[in-house]
Amino acid sequence: MSKNSQYLIDYLTKLRQLNKLDVEIPNQDINEIISDPRKYALDFIELEFARTVPKFIESYKNGLEFGKKNK
């Protein structure tokens, strides 16, 4: 197996691990959700985005590393 093939396999393995997302639904009273569903949705999106930012950063770094190794 060539070096480039191994770099690609390593990169894709790391990427696969980072793509595993565990979505947590915030626990709130149904009456609160019904009274302001927009706020509930925005809070949910903000929470999930904040949790996944580190994975985006790690994916970006892995992509840069992969690109440098394959020059």
C-alpha positions in Angstrom: 0.0 0.0 0.0 1.4 3.4 -0.9 2.0 6.2 1.6 -0.8 8.3 0.0 -3.2 5.4 0.4 -2.4 5.1 4.0 -2.8 8.8 4.6 -6.2 8.7 2.9 -7.3 5.7 5.0 -6.1 7.4 8.3 -7.9 10.7 7.3 -11.2 9.0 6.4 -11.0 7.0 9.7 -10.7 10.1 11.7 -13.4 11.9 9.7 -15.8 9.0 10.2 -15.3 9.2 14.0 -16.0 13.0 13.9 -19.1 12.5 11.9 -20.8 10.6 14.6 -23.3 13.0 16.1 -25.4 12.4 19.2 -28.3 14.7 19.2 -29.7 15.5 22.6 -33.3 16.9 22.7 -33.6 19.5 25.5 -36.0 18.4 28.2 -38.6 21.1 28.7 -42.2 21.3 29.7 -44.5 20.8 26.8 -46.5 23.9 27.7 -43.3 26.0 27.5 -42.6 24.6 24.0 -46.1 25.2 22.8 -46.1 28.8 24.2 -42.9 29.7 22.3 -41.9 27.0 19.8 -39.5 29.4 18.0 -37.5 30.0 21.1 -37.4 26.2 21.8 -36.1 25.6 18.2 -33.5 28.3 18.4 -32.3 27.1 21.8 -32.0 23.6 20.4 -30.1 24.7 17.3 -27.7 26.8 19.4 -27.0 24.0 21.8 -26.3 21.5 19.0 -24.2 24.0 17.1 -22.1 24.8 20.2 -21.6 21.1 20.8 -20.4 20.3 17.2 -18.0 23.3 16.7 -15.1 21.4 18.1 -15.7 18.5 15.7 -15.7 21.0 12.8 -12.4 22.4 13.9 -10.9 19.0 14.3 -12.1 18.0 10.8 -10.6 21.1 9.4 -7.2 20.4 11.0 -7.3 16.8 9.9 -8.0 18.0 6.3 -5.0 20.4 6.4 -2.8 17.7 7.8 -3.9 15.3 5.1 -3.3 17.9 2.4 0.2 18.7 3.6 1.1 15.0 3.6 0.0 14.5 0.1 1.9 17.3 -1.6 
